Amino acid sequence: MIVLSFNECINKHDVEGLSNLMTKNHIFIDRNGTIHQSREFMMKAWEHFFQMFPLYKNIFDRIESRDNCVVITGHAYWSEEQPHDAVIWIATVIDDLVSEWRIYDDSPANRTEFNVL
């Protein structure tokens, strides 16, 4: 599954690998709803992010595919001081590439909105 490969690249801090798995017009939306667009922009953004957070990785607990949308629950690991940050990721896949990667807090409201058990 492309989303697992995408996350593996995040966990390895492999910007080139991420680039190969993104659509050219890839969109990343952070928890605040800020939209970052284009594969080229996101390559630079991921490089900067990995420099700022060298221990960062995503741990998936549950993955559910819904047509071209993948809903993932799990947690982000930032550091020993913040080892568990509950997250819901929503990925949109088009032509076997990630066209959108969106992050939400794992809250009761978001679980209801995305029908996550």
BAFI-3210 file (N, C-alpha, C; in Angstrom, 3 decimals, decimal comma, padded with zeros to 6 digits):
// residues 117
n [1|2|3|4|5|6|7|8|9|10|11|12|13|14|15|16|17|18|19|20|21|22|23|24|25|26|27|28|29|30|31|32|33|34|35|36|37|38|39|40|41|42|43|44|45|46|47|48|49|50|51|52|53|54|55|56|57|58|59|60|61|62|63|64|65|66|67|68|69|70|71|72|73|74|75|76|77|78|79|80|81|82|83|84|85|86|87|88|89|90|91|92|93|94|95|96|97|98|99|100|101|102|103|104|105|106|107|108|109|110|111|112|113|114|115|116|117]
n.u [000,848|000,569|000,459|001,651|004,275|004,861|004,757|006,848|008,998|008,803|009,426|012,038|013,172|013,480|013,631|013,849|012,639|010,034|009,380|009,204|006,840|004,809|002,226|002,700|001,358|000,997|-000,555|-000,150|-001,623|-001,600|-002,225|-003,375|-004,789|-003,432|-002,433|-000,082|001,446|002,524|004,862|007,551|007,782|007,128|009,219|011,370|010,250|009,926|012,649|013,568|011,878|012,701|015,295|014,768|013,413|014,848|014,277|011,764|008,921|006,212|003,786|001,646|-001,528|-003,974|-005,345|-007,451|-008,845|-010,728|-012,132|-010,365|-009,310|-007,492|-007,707|-006,050|-005,032|-003,035|000,093|002,359|005,810|007,891|010,022|011,886|010,796|008,286|006,735|004,334|001,948|-001,162|-002,747|-004,725|-004,459|-005,223|-005,121|-005,045|-005,120|-004,053|-003,731|-001,807|-000,147|000,517|-001,662|-002,680|-001,919|-003,014|-003,271|-004,735|-005,697|-006,157|-009,070|-012,212|-014,230|-013,075|-012,773|-015,450|-016,236|-014,735|-015,563|-014,208|-013,444]
n.v [-001,183|002,181|004,229|003,120|002,844|005,545|006,492|004,988|006,226|008,722|007,969|007,134|009,457|010,098|012,068|012,091|009,648|010,212|012,211|010,728|009,438|011,264|013,192|015,588|017,970|017,765|018,056|019,162|019,303|020,809|020,413|022,788|023,508|024,740|025,033|023,507|023,451|021,582|019,291|020,017|022,159|020,766|018,926|020,521|021,463|019,063|018,343|020,460|020,073|017,516|018,126|019,797|018,067|015,462|012,880|012,242|010,251|008,313|006,223|003,806|002,642|001,775|001,261|002,214|001,751|003,668|003,791|006,048|007,206|007,109|006,341|006,837|005,928|006,599|007,409|010,172|010,292|012,401|013,011|011,912|013,368|013,938|011,461|010,365|011,361|011,597|010,991|011,534|010,647|011,577|010,383|010,968|009,148|009,050|007,573|005,755|007,404|009,694|012,221|013,975|014,710|014,796|016,047|015,485|016,213|013,531|013,355|013,078|014,384|014,495|011,765|011,023|012,569|011,378|008,820|006,906|004,167]
n.w [000,000|-000,861|001,050|003,315|002,393|001,984|004,622|005,664|004,421|005,657|008,296|007,953|007,260|004,593|002,112|-000,687|-001,319|-000,402|-002,231|-004,585|-004,160|-004,115|-005,708|-008,352|-007,788|-005,058|-001,857|001,417|004,530|007,575|011,151|011,906|009,749|007,757|004,444|002,408|-000,642|-003,437|-004,732|-004,938|-003,090|-000,732|-000,514|000,293|002,650|004,162|004,441|006,082|008,316|009,221|010,008|012,144|013,855|014,636|015,622|014,871|014,060|012,674|014,083|013,173|014,164|013,213|010,002|007,432|004,346|002,147|-000,687|-002,608|-000,430|002,585|005,931|008,894|012,129|014,977|016,426|016,687|017,137|018,725|020,479|023,384|025,436|024,485|023,681|022,735|020,667|019,867|016,786|013,827|010,564|007,253|004,100|000,635|-002,271|-005,567|-008,661|-007,650|-006,123|-003,439|-003,101|-001,278|002,081|005,221|008,534|011,686|015,057|017,295|018,392|020,211|018,695|016,103|015,642|015,481|013,263|011,190|011,332|012,925|014,849]
ca.u [000,000|001,379|000,495|002,671|005,579|005,014|005,101|008,191|009,924|008,786|010,146|013,466|013,568|013,894|012,941|013,797|011,605|008,749|009,168|008,797|005,509|003,871|001,852|003,386|000,596|000,755|-000,998|000,023|-002,408|-001,226|-003,318|-004,002|-005,506|-002,577|-002,204|001,236|001,179|003,455|005,899|008,812|007,728|007,128|010,558|012,128|009,611|010,292|014,064|013,627|011,194|013,545|016,417|014,267|012,932|015,608|013,760|010,355|008,401|004,789|003,460|000,261|-002,238|-005,099|-005,419|-008,674|-008,952|-012,097|-011,932|-009,020|-008,980|-007,003|-007,827|-005,043|-004,893|-001,780|000,714|003,634|006,868|008,735|011,224|011,635|009,941|006,933|006,775|003,043|001,101|-002,224|-002,997|-005,465|-003,972|-006,084|-004,330|-005,764|-004,235|-004,477|-002,767|-000,765|000,685|-000,181|-001,966|-002,905|-001,575|-003,593|-003,093|-005,716|-005,595|-007,039|-010,024|-013,530|-014,937|-012,499|-013,114|-016,828|-016,274|-014,139|-016,110|-013,119|-013,831]
ca.v [000,000|003,377|005,007|002,506|003,232|006,971|006,628|004,431|007,294|009,716|007,425|007,062|010,817|009,918|013,097|011,650|008,623|010,906|012,887|009,728|008,926|012,388|013,784|016,866|019,014|017,239|019,008|018,783|020,186|020,545|020,395|024,104|023,734|025,455|024,250|023,618|022,780|021,183|018,332|020,752|022,864|019,813|018,338|021,463|021,496|017,831|018,462|021,368|019,413|016,441|018,760|020,319|016,963|014,304|011,601|012,143|009,133|008,014|004,841|003,567|001,603|001,287|001,821|001,822|002,294|004,007|004,214|006,606|007,862|006,197|006,931|006,185|006,398|006,200|008,532|010,708|010,297|013,579|012,937|011,228|014,245|013,888|010,216|009,891|012,454|010,899|011,643|010,923|011,082|011,276|010,427|010,770|008,487|009,130|006,907|005,159|008,435|010,448|013,569|014,819|014,155|015,744|015,632|015,965|015,697|012,397|013,819|012,458|015,049|014,043|010,350|010,998|013,121|010,449|007,496|006,063|003,487]
ca.w [000,000|-001,047|002,288|004,176|001,830|002,260|006,033|005,853|004,029|006,740|009,443|007,598|006,883|003,193|001,330|-002,083|-001,373|-000,306|-003,505|-005,577|-003,822|-004,126|-006,988|-008,589|-007,104|-003,707|-000,833|002,818|005,390|008,965|012,134|011,967|008,501|006,813|003,236|001,771|-001,910|-004,492|-004,352|-004,782|-001,805|000,375|-000,362|001,133|003,974|004,877|004,827|007,229|009,431|009,749|010,699|013,413|014,696|014,133|016,104|014,489|013,279|012,835|014,401|012,801|014,895|012,412|008,650|006,742|003,001|001,720|-002,078|-002,767|000,835|003,616|007,261|009,734|013,500|015,594|017,130|016,230|018,152|018,506|021,310|024,654|026,246|023,917|022,924|022,242|020,207|019,151|015,509|012,724|009,255|006,118|002,864|-000,615|-003,226|-006,967|-009,550|-006,807|-005,507|-002,398|-003,580|-000,104|003,392|006,165|009,921|012,656|016,414|017,567|019,401|020,024|017,589|014,832|015,474|015,013|011,902|010,227|011,592|013,419|016,092]
c.u [000,891|001,514|001,521|004,072|005,873|005,443|006,487|009,247|009,962|009,640|011,643|014,038|014,129|013,112|012,827|012,720|010,213|008,406|008,649|007,386|004,435|003,482|002,578|002,689|000,176|000,369|-000,761|-000,766|-002,107|-002,446|-004,051|-004,815|-004,711|-002,231|-000,824|001,134|002,401|004,526|007,214|008,862|007,859|008,471|011,408|011,568|009,964|011,760|014,209|013,018|012,087|014,791|015,986|013,890|013,589|015,102|012,327|010,051|006,919|004,623|001,968|-000,311|-003,331|-005,120|-006,691|-008,739|-010,416|-011,994|-010,512|-008,566|-008,539|-007,041|-006,929|-005,108|-003,571|-001,221|002,035|004,594|007,793|010,075|010,885|010,727|008,491|006,820|005,452|002,136|000,026|-002,674|-003,966|-004,882|-005,021|-005,226|-005,260|-004,764|-004,853|-003,369|-001,553|000,264|-000,150|-000,399|-002,240|-002,580|-002,041|-003,534|-004,143|-005,327|-006,553|-007,933|-011,352|-014,299|-014,402|-012,777|-014,552|-016,905|-015,787|-014,578|-015,016|-013,541|-012,753]
c.v [001,243|004,194|004,433|002,862|004,699|007,178|006,054|005,474|008,400|009,210|007,298|008,431|010,839|010,873|012,687|010,576|009,227|011,572|011,925|009,201|010,009|012,749|015,120|018,004|018,576|018,370|018,385|019,789|019,828|020,643|021,720|024,418|024,508|024,533|024,565|022,814|022,705|020,256|019,061|021,481|021,882|019,108|019,227|021,495|020,252|017,879|019,308|020,710|018,345|016,990|019,251|019,203|015,657|012,936|011,339|010,871|008,965|006,528|004,654|002,429|000,966|002,014|001,295|002,528|002,478|004,621|004,776|007,364|006,794|006,944|006,127|006,776|005,863|007,358|008,924|010,691|011,448|013,449|012,156|012,052|014,218|012,634|009,788|011,079|011,837|011,696|010,817|011,518|010,704|011,443|010,196|010,238|008,572|008,531|006,386|006,157|009,170|011,869|014,534|014,033|015,177|015,172|016,297|015,461|014,526|012,786|013,093|013,076|014,582|012,562|010,199|011,460|012,112|009,003|006,486|005,475|003,595]
c.w [000,000|000,244|003,264|003,688|002,113|003,710|006,339|005,483|005,081|007,902|009,195|007,266|005,461|002,298|-000,137|-002,263|-001,289|-001,634|-004,567|-005,351|-003,802|-005,553|-007,123|-007,840|-005,689|-002,751|000,539|003,640|006,834|009,882|012,241|010,715|007,466|005,653|002,667|000,484|-002,810|-003,926|-004,092|-003,440|-000,648|000,541|000,537|002,552|004,792|005,312|006,082|008,475|010,055|010,440|012,080|014,388|014,256|014,602|015,641|013,708|013,585|013,122|014,139|013,643|014,039|011,074|008,003|005,395|002,636|000,328|-002,212|-001,518|001,840|004,942|008,194|011,131|014,048|016,381|016,478|017,414|017,817|019,230|022,575|025,555|025,762|023,047|022,289|021,946|019,319|017,927|014,666|011,451|008,216|004,866|001,679|-001,630|-004,619|-007,827|-008,788|-006,281|-004,459|-002,908|-002,426|001,155|004,408|007,571|010,806|014,035|016,547|018,737|019,193|018,847|016,238|014,591|014,968|013,560|010,858|010,444|011,960|014,750|017,131]
res [m|i|v|l|s|f|n|e|c|i|n|k|h|d|v|e|g|l|s|n|l|m|t|k|n|h|i|f|i|d|r|n|g|t|i|h|q|s|r|e|f|m|m|k|a|w|e|h|f|f|q|m|f|p|l|y|k|n|i|f|d|r|i|e|s|r|d|n|c|v|v|i|t|g|h|a|y|w|s|e|e|q|p|h|d|a|v|i|w|i|a|t|v|i|d|d|l|v|s|e|w|r|i|y|d|d|s|p|a|n|r|t|e|f|n|v|l]
***
